[in-house]
Amino acid sequence: MSKESVIVEIRAAEGGEDARLLVIEQFALYSRYMARKQLQYDVLEQRPNILIFRVTGNDAARAFHNEGGGMRWQRVPPTERKGRVHTSTVTVAVLREPTPAEVLINPSDLDYKTCRGSGAGGQHRNTTDSAVQLTHKPTGIMVRVESERSQHQNKETALSLLRARLLEQQQMSLAQKHNGKRRNQVGSGMRGDKRRTCQVQNGQVTDHVTGKKLSLDKYLRGCVDDLWG
């Protein structure tokens, strides 16, 4: 076993408010999965449409290597008053976190901005310029982090996220047959572009890559790898 770290991004795709709620619920089941695998995690960024967390521990990459893709949920949302079943989608991307030596960033290539935090987190966070937005000028890749109270902490987190995305881009450039790796992981986010379907009314989860099925109850308890081939 090897000790390593990966970055996992969960983003709301289709479904409006329900998709935003599902970002939190997808993370909740992953947290139970990580507890089963004795993995540690820390949330790097959380906003209404996205939650990004770092996973560390023995074989962290293996634990998430089959989780990239569109997660389609069919259910009656908590906000639905007429009992209608909605279809909502979140996307999951899994990125290896490189060391600073693996991905060198020229400071002059960075456009660095600070601004006030936009989410929950107390008066301090919303009245000080602690949020950080970094843009890598040669590639146009932009990351924004506002999860920490400290501007310095947010900058370090933003640099880690930027390195992960730059490494991913480098890998795609080196292997053109895998071009669009992240898009292949997350898909378009459209309802028909999916890795997995969770049918709440039937209590069943189907993985469309492996063809395996699992009870929704077990899936929500974090038995994610039971769906792998």
Summary of the structure (lengths in Angstrom):
residues: 229
radius of gyration: 18.1
end to end distance: 20.4
largest distance: 54.8
contacts: 721
relative contact order: 0.18
helix: 33%
strand: 32%
